[in-house]
């Protein structure tokens, strides 16, 4: 049985806080994954455990936001989730996690410029994407939302929507290893991609089970 009953009702703030506490910010899951990585590659040592766990938390927060966008697909819900995340992390004294998320948010944004097979989009398709994102940003700005949170949300639009998101998860795995100054083996990359896929799909399923209101 999952964490939620089907169509249980939550406010946006209530659900996100509940899910962050129960799932996204659970460091035990991060440490379990790190142990697997250590067993696969000697580059991951005890000295990197805390740094690696912190980076994984940032990725999990970003993947949750992507799952949120995938399920709800509403402009106000999308931006409001980013705003709540920023405020919630600040209330925990964890604003550094919000800042770390920004690096993975950029990676998510860049991933939209490639196909599922890893081929770059045409210049025309990239231009259309950039124009659509600018128009969306302007529309949300005119509604009075926080520009930083609009920007984070805009970077996620149309990301994670493919039937095969392996390239996205691979990009996140590469950024994770780069920030830890580790050159990953094939096995490490594979395990990270699988972990990110599992977390993303689980988050989508859990969000889909409940009814969420803005207030």
KAHULIN-V143403 format. One record per residue. N is the residue number from 0. SS is DSSP state (a for helix, b for strand, c for the rest). PHI is phi as a letter, one per 30 degrees, with the letter a starting at -180 (* if undefined). D_CENTER is the distance of its C-alpha to the mean C-alpha in Angstrom with 2 decimals. Layout:
N;SS;PHI;D_CENTER, N;SS;PHI;D_CENTER
This chain:
0;c;*;24.41, 1;c;d;20.84, 2;c;d;19.71, 3;c;b;20.72, 4;c;d;23.77, 5;c;d;23.52, 6;c;i;23.52, 7;c;e;23.64, 8;b;c;23.38, 9;b;b;21.02, 10;b;d;20.48, 11;a;e;17.00, 12;a;d;17.49, 13;a;d;19.03, 14;a;d;16.49, 15;a;d;13.45, 16;a;d;15.69, 17;a;d;16.98, 18;a;d;13.79, 19;a;e;12.42, 20;a;d;15.91, 21;a;d;16.47, 22;a;b;13.38, 23;a;d;10.16, 24;c;c;12.40, 25;c;d;14.95, 26;a;d;15.90, 27;a;e;18.34, 28;a;d;15.83, 29;a;d;14.67, 30;a;d;18.38, 31;a;d;19.23, 32;a;d;16.95, 33;a;d;18.38, 34;a;d;21.84, 35;a;d;21.30, 36;a;d;20.33, 37;a;d;23.41, 38;a;d;25.59, 39;a;c;24.52, 40;c;b;24.79, 41;c;d;27.03, 42;c;d;25.04, 43;c;d;22.82, 44;c;c;25.27, 45;a;d;25.59, 46;a;d;25.35, 47;a;c;21.71, 48;a;e;20.58, 49;a;d;19.58, 50;a;d;17.83, 51;a;d;15.95, 52;a;d;14.97, 53;a;d;13.75, 54;a;d;11.56, 55;a;d;10.16, 56;a;d;9.53, 57;a;d;7.57, 58;a;d;5.36, 59;a;d;5.50, 60;a;d;4.98, 61;a;d;1.87, 62;a;d;2.29, 63;a;d;4.95, 64;a;d;5.06, 65;a;d;5.19, 66;a;d;7.53, 67;a;e;9.22, 68;a;d;10.02, 69;a;d;11.28, 70;a;d;13.52, 71;a;c;14.84, 72;c;h;15.16, 73;c;b;17.06, 74;a;e;17.05, 75;a;d;18.02, 76;a;d;15.55, 77;a;d;12.59, 78;a;d;13.97, 79;a;d;15.25, 80;a;d;12.00, 81;a;d;10.91, 82;a;d;14.48, 83;a;d;14.58, 84;a;e;11.62, 85;a;d;13.51, 86;a;d;16.76, 87;a;d;15.88, 88;a;d;14.75, 89;a;d;17.84, 90;a;d;19.98, 91;c;d;19.10, 92;c;i;20.03, 93;c;c;16.58, 94;a;d;16.12, 95;a;d;15.70, 96;a;d;12.28, 97;a;e;11.40, 98;a;d;13.10, 99;a;d;11.40, 100;a;e;7.92, 101;a;e;9.99, 102;a;d;10.72, 103;a;d;7.44, 104;a;d;7.17, 105;a;d;10.64, 106;a;d;9.98, 107;a;e;7.86, 108;a;e;10.86, 109;a;d;13.37, 110;a;d;12.43, 111;c;d;13.78, 112;c;d;17.12, 113;b;b;17.75, 114;c;d;18.87, 115;c;d;17.86, 116;c;d;20.70, 117;c;i;19.44, 118;c;d;22.15, 119;b;d;21.73, 120;c;d;22.17, 121;c;d;25.54, 122;a;e;26.20, 123;a;d;26.97, 124;a;d;23.70, 125;a;d;21.78, 126;a;d;24.12, 127;a;d;23.57, 128;a;d;19.78, 129;a;d;20.30, 130;a;d;22.92, 131;a;d;20.90, 132;a;d;18.06, 133;a;d;20.86, 134;a;d;22.59, 135;a;d;19.59, 136;a;e;19.06, 137;a;d;22.81, 138;a;d;22.98, 139;a;d;20.46, 140;a;d;22.21, 141;a;d;25.48, 142;c;d;24.34, 143;c;j;24.04, 144;c;d;20.36, 145;c;d;19.16, 146;a;d;18.74, 147;a;d;15.99, 148;a;d;13.77, 149;a;d;15.02, 150;a;d;14.13, 151;a;d;10.45, 152;a;d;10.54, 153;a;d;12.86, 154;a;d;10.79, 155;a;c;8.42, 156;c;e;11.68, 157;c;i;12.90, 158;c;c;9.95, 159;c;i;9.35, 160;c;c;12.75, 161;c;d;14.98, 162;c;d;16.94, 163;c;b;16.05, 164;c;c;12.59, 165;a;e;13.99, 166;a;d;14.08, 167;a;d;10.37, 168;a;d;9.94, 169;a;d;13.10, 170;a;d;12.05, 171;a;d;9.25, 172;a;d;12.12, 173;a;d;14.54, 174;a;d;12.85, 175;a;e;12.58, 176;a;d;16.25, 177;a;d;17.33, 178;a;d;16.32, 179;c;c;18.29, 180;c;h;21.04, 181;c;c;21.17, 182;c;c;22.29, 183;c;d;20.75, 184;c;d;23.05, 185;a;e;22.45, 186;a;d;22.09, 187;a;d;19.40, 188;a;e;17.34, 189;a;d;18.07, 190;a;d;17.12, 191;a;d;13.70, 192;a;e;13.04, 193;a;d;14.49, 194;a;d;12.56, 195;a;d;9.12, 196;a;d;10.93, 197;a;d;12.48, 198;a;d;9.66, 199;a;d;7.99, 200;a;d;11.62, 201;a;d;12.66, 202;a;d;10.26, 203;a;e;11.53, 204;a;d;14.97, 205;a;d;15.02, 206;a;d;14.03, 207;a;d;16.65, 208;a;d;19.26, 209;c;c;19.65, 210;b;c;21.03, 211;b;c;19.19, 212;b;c;21.15, 213;c;d;20.38, 214;c;b;23.10
